[in-house]
Structure formats: structure tokens, C-alpha cells
Amino acid sequence: MKAVGIIAEYNPFHNGHKYQIEQARRMTDADYVIVVMSGSFVQRGTPAWTDKYLRTQIALECGADMVFELPTAYATASAKDFAFGGVSLLQGLGFVDTLCFGSECGDIHALWNAAQFLADPGEAFETTIRELVSKGLSYPAARAQAYAMHAPTDDIAHPQHIDMDSTPDNSSTASSLLQSPNNILGVEYLLALKQLHSKIIPVTIARKDHGYHETTAKDKYLSATGIRDYFLTQGKIPVDYLPAEAVNILQAARKHYPVTLDDFSEMLYYRLSTCSPEDMTRCADVSYALAARIHNLLPKYKTASDFIELLKTKQYTLSRISRALLHLLLHTTGEQTKLPVSYGNLLGFRGSASGLLRQVNDFPIITKKADALCQFHKLTEASAKHAISLWNTDLLADNLYRQCLLHKTGCALPDCYHAPLIIPRYPLC
């Protein structure tokens, strides 16, 4: 029995995501598709557009067999830590054979070459980055340009490759490889696999425009950001860009979304008002320079989104600032993402996949949340301490999200200890 893993946010779930699940199963000949999904907050440093239970239900109805939650500390981190968290969770499960991810280039060889180089790039590469940053480039832009200058030209040994019928485009060239977000994340997945000495085989699907390949003339694709913007401006679900299963579920739960960053403006202002610059630097992604800037500009605070724009400079991208502010709100630290994820918080599964859980030995699977701490005590002391820290951050994130949704819509989500596992009521085709 084969299982393929997907690391995702589904914020929201759209046609491209359904296509990826279908293709991942077909390309790898997998019996099961295992998803590791962000919870209440996502990597852009914002709350998830819809709650994690709704997104789990949609993923299962659209072809996933099992959905685990990526702990918040990783889900809201930079690409490197996001990828490390997701890959380490799939690795811990022990039954995942392959990892499937989307990329602009669709070329696993080019991505693997980049990962091999970046694992030990040398001092010249780091010096070039520093020089480019000193000239005003953001770190991501400097890293991409430095890679184009120092990238190796010869092929490097790569892991076992599974052929795909997607055609790589010119995004696989060194000059553009690290300028595309999904290529960057794909490289980080490969680096995480290398770091963990994992036997999981990576495969990639080429993305075109804002989505995956179209499967029929009727299908249309739009980025998750485009879908959220459409809903916020038009006030209706963009049905052409979402699978029918997702549309039906979203229509039935209309009052439960959308949740936006500005819904947390008062919470965030209170948190920033009670922090000194020194306290701020204890949180992930917050340098002393950024903390000082936050402190100095706080009197001009209006809303969370306005404040992010106010803080933006050439050095600090909007995403970096959003993540930093979210880390401050949730008290997340860089130390939380140093170790692999040592447990799986199960959000939902199809009944046909339940046998996989019996294959897991020393990796705690949390199905009853009240028993989580007891299961963590089975781990080594360091792993248990780490797991408890991640779990407490998830509890805080969920509670803030629940309270915000209740204040905005009057809808009360169940708390973590009373939320049932999502199990589709009927067999899926």
C-alpha cells in the first residue's frame, strides 16, 4: 500500500488543489493521499480565510484520505521552517512513500540541483548575498540573484525520479529558479528531506499561470489570493474557480468566513502596546531593528493591514512583517521550529484509510485532544517539551481565531477539546 504526502494550506481550496490530489495519486500510483495542512493561521502571516475544520472537510470530499494539522509555529514561519515542519511530520508517520508539490518549473532535477548547492553554498555565495542586500535588495531577491551567479552548471545526482507528463518551462534556469515562490518552497522541501535523511521520494507538478494544468475547457484557475479578493469585493463565492464539493460546503457554512487580518487589529494592538522592543525580539522573525521600528510607529497604528504597510521598507517585505506581527501575537519563537515535529494532530480521515494509523508506532497520533499531553509524555524529554510548546501555541491560535470569528459573525466554533474528527459520511468516488 502506497501513500503520497502533500503539504498545503488550502486557503481556500480551489480547482488547482483538487487537480494536484488527483495527479499525485495517479503519478505515484498511491493508494492514499495524506495531507499536512496549516491550521488557524497561514504562512503569509494572516489568519486562514476559513477555519481548519471546514477546510479539512473540503479536502476529504475532494480526494484526500487523511488530514493532519501542521503546528502553527511552522505554518506561520518562513519557507525553510514551513517545509521542515511539514516534511518532518510526514517522515514521522512512517507510512508516506512520496512527497508531491507544485512548482513553476516542473523540473525535479533542477530543483534538486539547487537544493544540493544550497545545502553547502560556500562563503562566496553568502558574501554576494550580503553585498546585494547592502545595495538595497530584499534577502529573497538577493538570494535568487546570488544563486544565478554561483549555480553549478553540471548535473548533480538526484533522488529516484518519477516521470510526469508536465513540461518544464524556462523557470528551471538558474536566473529565474529562485524568483518563483513555489520553486523556492520546493527547494526547501528537498533540503528538509536531505536534512532528515528521509527515504521519501519527491515529485513535482508544473504550475501554469495561477494554477495547475487545466483538465477540461470548462475548468478555470485562479490563485488563492485572487479567490479571496474576489469574495471580499464581490461578496459571493467564485464558483468557477472552486470544485463543486467545495462550493456546496462553503454555501452551507456561509457565516463561518471570511476571516481577515484586520479582524485581529485590536488584539494585535493590545499585544504590541504591552511589549518592549527587547520583549519583541524574543519572538520569531523579529530583529531588534524591526522591533524598534514597530515601537516607534505604534502611535500611528490604525488597523493591522495599515500598520504592515507603514512598517514596510526595502529590507522588510510585507510577508516578513506580517509573519513577525503574527509571531508577536501568538508568542511564537524561533526555537520552536528547530526540532522536527514529533506528533500528528489528526483533523480528519476517510474510513478506508483508518488502517494506516495502526502502522504508526512511536509517533503519537492525536485523535482525542484531551489525551494529547499524556501521549507527549511517551516521548523523550526534549521531544516532549518541544511537543508541549507547539501544542500550547496551537491552543492559543485556535482560541484567538474562535473568539474573533464569534465576535465578527456570532458563530461559535467548538474548541479544540470538543471538535470531532472530520469523517466523510458517505464513501467518496
C-alpha positions in Angstrom: 0.0 0.0 0.0 1.5 3.3 -1.1 0.8 6.8 0.4 1.7 10.2 -1.1 2.1 13.3 1.0 1.0 16.8 0.2 1.8 19.9 2.4 -0.7 22.6 1.9 -2.8 25.5 3.3 -6.0 25.2 1.2 -6.7 28.9 1.9 -9.1 28.4 0.2 -9.3 25.0 -1.6 -9.6 25.5 -5.3 -9.6 23.6 -8.6 -5.8 23.5 -8.7 -5.7 21.8 -5.4 -8.1 19.1 -6.5 -6.1 18.6 -9.6 -2.9 18.2 -7.6 -4.5 15.5 -5.4 -5.7 13.6 -8.5 -2.4 13.9 -10.2 -0.4 13.0 -7.1 -2.4 9.8 -6.7 -2.0 8.9 -10.4 1.7 9.8 -10.8 2.8 7.8 -7.8 0.3 5.0 -8.1 -0.6 5.8 -4.5 -3.5 4.2 -2.6 -3.7 7.1 -0.1 -3.2 10.8 -0.2 -2.0 12.2 3.1 -2.3 16.0 3.6 -0.4 18.1 6.2 -2.4 21.4 6.3 -2.0 24.7 8.1 -4.5 25.3 10.9 -5.9 28.6 12.0 -3.1 30.8 10.6 -1.1 30.5 7.4 2.4 31.3 6.1 1.6 34.7 4.8 1.2 35.8 8.4 -2.6 36.0 8.2 -5.5 34.1 9.6 -6.8 31.3 7.5 -9.7 32.5 5.3 -11.9 29.7 6.6 -11.5 27.5 9.7 -9.4 24.4 9.6 -12.4 22.0 10.1 -14.2 23.4 7.1 -11.0 23.2 5.0 -10.4 19.6 6.2 -14.0 18.6 5.2 -13.5 20.1 1.7 -10.1 18.3 1.3 -11.6 15.0 2.2 -14.6 15.4 -0.1 -12.2 16.3 -2.9 -10.0 13.3 -2.7 -7.7 13.4 0.3 -7.7 10.4 2.6 -6.2 11.9 5.8 -5.5 15.4 7.0 -3.1 16.3 9.8 -2.5 19.8 11.2 0.8 21.5 10.7 1.7 23.1 14.0 1.2 26.8 14.0 4.8 27.6 14.7 5.8 26.0 11.4 2.7 27.0 9.5 3.4 30.7 10.1 7.2 30.5 9.6 9.4 31.3 6.6 9.6 28.8 3.7 12.5 26.9 5.3 10.8 26.2 8.6 7.4 25.7 6.9 8.9 23.0 4.7 10.9 21.4 7.5 7.8 21.1 9.7 5.6 19.5 7.0 8.3 17.1 5.8 9.2 16.1 9.4 5.6 15.3 10.2 5.2 13.2 7.1 8.5 11.5 7.9 7.3 10.8 11.5 4.2 9.0 10.3 6.4 6.3 8.7 3.9 5.2 6.0 4.4 8.0 3.5 6.4 6.9 0.4 6.4 10.1 -1.7 6.0 13.8 -1.4 4.2 15.7 -4.2 4.4 19.5 -4.5 3.7 22.1 -7.2 6.4 24.2 -8.8 6.6 26.8 -11.6 9.4 24.9 -13.3 8.0 21.3 -13.0 11.6 20.1 -13.1 12.6 17.9 -10.1 16.2 17.7 -11.4 16.7 21.5 -11.5 15.2 21.8 -8.0 17.3 19.0 -6.6 20.5 20.6 -8.1 19.5 23.9 -6.4 18.9 22.1 -3.1 22.3 20.3 -3.3 24.1 23.6 -3.9 22.2 25.5 -1.2 22.9 22.8 1.4 26.5 24.0 1.4 26.8 27.0 -0.9 30.2 28.3 0.3 31.4 31.7 1.5 31.4 33.3 -1.9 27.7 32.8 -2.2 27.0 34.3 1.3 29.3 37.2 0.5 27.4 38.0 -2.7 24.1 38.0 -0.8 25.4 40.4 1.8 26.7 42.7 -0.9 23.4 42.7 -2.7 21.4 43.3 0.5 23.7 46.3 1.3 22.7 47.7 -2.1 19.0 47.7 -1.1 17.8 44.3 -2.4 15.5 42.2 -0.1 17.0 39.0 1.1 14.9 36.8 -1.2 15.8 38.8 -4.2 19.5 38.8 -3.3 19.5 35.1 -2.7 17.9 34.5 -6.1 20.4 36.7 -7.9 23.3 35.2 -6.0 22.2 31.7 -7.0 22.1 32.7 -10.6 25.7 33.9 -10.3 27.0 30.9 -8.5 24.8 28.0 -9.5 26.6 24.9 -10.8 26.2 24.0 -14.5 26.7 20.3 -14.2 24.0 17.8 -13.2 24.2 16.6 -9.6 23.0 13.2 -8.5 19.3 13.4 -7.7 16.8 11.0 -5.9 14.8 8.5 -7.7 12.7 10.3 -10.3 9.1 9.5 -11.2 8.2 10.6 -14.8 5.5 13.2 -15.2 3.7 14.4 -18.3 4.2 18.0 -17.4 6.6 20.0 -19.5 9.3 22.1 -17.6 9.4 25.8 -18.7 12.2 28.2 -18.6 11.7 28.7 -14.8 14.2 25.9 -14.3 17.1 28.2 -15.5 19.3 29.4 -12.7 18.5 33.0 -13.3 14.8 32.5 -12.6 14.6 29.4 -10.4 14.6 31.1 -7.0 12.5 34.0 -8.1 9.3 31.9 -8.1 7.5 31.2 -4.8 6.7 27.5 -5.4 10.1 26.8 -6.8 11.6 28.3 -3.6 9.3 26.2 -1.4 10.0 23.1 -3.5 13.8 23.5 -2.9 13.1 23.9 0.8 11.2 20.6 0.8 14.1 18.9 -0.8 16.5 20.4 1.7 14.3 19.2 4.5 14.3 15.7 3.1 18.1 15.8 2.8 18.5 17.1 6.4 16.2 14.4 7.8 18.0 11.7 5.7 14.5 10.8 4.5 13.6 7.9 2.2 10.5 9.8 1.0 10.8 10.3 -2.8 10.0 13.9 -4.1 7.9 14.5 -7.2 6.7 17.8 -8.6 3.8 19.0 -10.8 4.3 22.1 -13.0 2.1 25.0 -12.3 1.0 27.3 -15.1 -0.2 30.8 -14.6 -2.0 30.9 -11.2 -3.0 27.2 -11.0 -2.3 23.7 -12.2 -2.8 22.4 -15.7 -6.4 22.7 -16.9 -8.1 19.3 -17.3 -11.1 20.4 -19.3 -12.1 23.5 -21.2 -14.7 24.3 -18.5 -12.2 24.4 -15.6 -10.8 27.8 -14.7 -8.0 28.5 -12.3 -7.3 31.5 -10.1 -4.8 31.9 -7.3 -6.0 31.6 -3.7 -5.3 35.3 -3.2 -7.4 36.1 -6.3 -10.3 34.0 -4.9 -10.2 35.7 -1.6 -10.0 39.1 -3.2 -12.9 38.2 -5.4 -15.1 37.2 -2.5 -14.2 40.2 -0.4 -15.0 42.6 -3.3 -18.0 40.8 -4.9 -19.4 39.3 -1.7 -20.1 35.9 -3.4 -18.3 32.6 -3.9 -16.4 32.5 -7.2 -17.9 29.1 -8.2 -16.0 28.9 -11.5 -12.7 28.5 -9.5 -13.7 26.1 -6.9 -14.7 22.4 -7.1 -18.4 21.7 -6.8 -17.8 19.9 -3.5 -16.1 22.9 -2.0 -18.9 25.3 -3.2 -21.5 23.1 -1.6 -19.7 23.0 1.7 -18.9 26.7 1.7 -22.5 27.7 0.9 -23.8 25.6 3.8 -21.3 27.3 6.2 -21.6 30.8 4.7 -21.5 32.6 8.1 -18.2 31.0 9.1 -15.9 33.1 6.8 -14.1 35.1 5.7 -11.7 35.9 8.5 -9.2 38.6 7.7 -6.1 40.0 9.4 -7.9 43.2 10.2 -10.4 41.2 12.4 -7.4 40.8 14.8 -6.5 44.5 14.8 -7.5 45.2 18.4 -5.9 42.0 19.7 -2.6 42.9 17.9 -2.6 46.5 19.1 -3.0 45.4 22.7 -0.2 42.9 22.3 2.2 45.4 20.7 1.3 48.0 23.3 2.4 45.7 26.1 5.7 44.7 24.6 9.1 46.5 24.9 11.4 46.2 21.9 13.5 43.8 24.0 10.5 41.6 24.6 9.6 41.6 20.9 13.0 40.2 19.8 12.2 37.0 21.7 9.7 36.2 19.0 10.5 34.6 15.7 11.4 36.9 12.7 11.7 40.0 14.9 15.1 41.6 14.8 15.9 44.5 17.1 15.8 46.9 14.2 12.3 45.8 13.3 11.2 45.8 16.9 12.4 49.4 17.3 10.5 50.4 14.1 7.3 48.8 15.4 7.7 50.6 18.8 8.4 53.9 17.1 5.5 53.7 14.7 2.9 52.3 17.1 1.3 55.7 17.8 0.2 55.7 14.1 -1.5 52.3 14.4 -5.0 52.2 12.8 -5.5 48.6 11.6 -3.3 45.6 11.2 -3.1 45.9 7.4 -2.4 49.7 7.5 0.3 49.1 10.1 2.0 46.5 7.9 2.1 48.9 5.0 3.5 51.6 7.3 6.3 49.2 8.5 7.3 48.1 5.0 10.8 49.0 3.7 13.1 47.7 1.1 14.6 45.4 3.7 11.3 44.2 5.2 8.8 42.6 2.8 5.1 42.6 3.5 5.1 38.9 4.2 8.1 39.2 6.6 6.4 41.9 8.5 3.0 40.1 8.6 4.7 36.9 10.0 6.7 38.9 12.5 3.5 40.6 13.8 1.7 37.3 14.0 4.6 35.7 15.9 4.2 38.6 18.4 0.5 38.0 18.7 1.0 34.2 19.2 4.2 34.4 21.2 5.9 32.0 18.8 9.7 31.8 18.9 12.4 30.6 16.6 13.3 27.8 18.9 10.0 26.1 18.3 11.0 25.3 14.7 14.5 23.9 15.4 13.4 20.3 16.0 11.3 18.0 13.8 7.5 17.7 14.5 7.2 14.8 16.9 3.4 14.1 16.8 0.5 14.3 14.3 -2.7 16.1 15.2 -5.3 14.3 13.1 -8.1 16.6 11.8 -10.0 14.1 9.7 -9.8 11.0 7.6 -11.8 8.7 5.3 -12.8 5.4 6.9 -10.9 3.4 4.3 -7.6 4.9 5.5 -8.0 4.1 9.1 -5.7 1.1 8.8 -2.8 3.4 8.2 -3.0 4.6 11.8 -2.3 1.1 13.1 1.0 1.1 11.3 2.4 4.0 13.4 4.5 3.0 16.4 6.4 5.6 18.4 4.9 8.7 16.7 1.9 10.0 18.8 -1.3 10.5 16.7 -3.6 12.8 18.5 -7.2 11.8 17.9 -8.7 12.7 21.3 -7.3 16.1 22.1 -7.7 15.7 25.9 -5.2 12.9 25.8 -2.5 14.9 24.0 -0.3 15.7 27.0 -0.4 12.1 28.1 0.8 10.9 24.7 3.6 13.5 24.7 5.0 12.0 27.9 5.9 8.9 25.9 8.4 10.9 24.0 12.0 11.7 25.1 12.3 14.6 27.5 13.4 17.1 24.8 10.8 16.0 22.3 8.0 16.1 24.9 9.0 19.6 25.9 9.0 20.7 22.3 5.7 19.0 21.6 4.0 20.7 24.6 5.3 24.1 23.4 3.9 23.5 19.9 0.6 22.3 21.3 0.2 25.3 23.6 0.8 27.7 20.7 -1.9 25.8 18.7 -4.3 26.1 21.5 -3.7 29.9 21.7 -4.1 30.3 18.0 -7.3 28.3 17.9 -8.8 30.2 20.8 -8.0 33.6 19.3 -9.4 32.5 16.0 -12.6 31.2 17.6 -13.1 34.4 19.6 -12.5 36.6 16.6 -15.0 34.6 14.5 -17.6 34.7 17.2 -17.2 38.5 17.6 -17.5 39.0 13.8 -20.2 36.6 12.8 -21.8 35.3 16.0 -20.8 31.7 15.0 -19.1 29.7 17.7 -16.7 27.0 16.6 -16.1 24.1 19.0 -13.0 24.4 21.0 -10.1 22.1 20.3 -11.2 19.6 23.0 -14.8 19.3 21.7 -14.3 19.4 18.0 -14.9 16.0 16.5 -12.7 14.4 13.9 -14.0 15.1 10.4 -15.0 11.8 8.8 -17.0 11.9 5.5 -20.4 10.4 6.0 -20.5 8.5 2.7 -17.9 6.7 0.6 -16.1 9.0 -1.9 -15.8 8.2 -5.5 
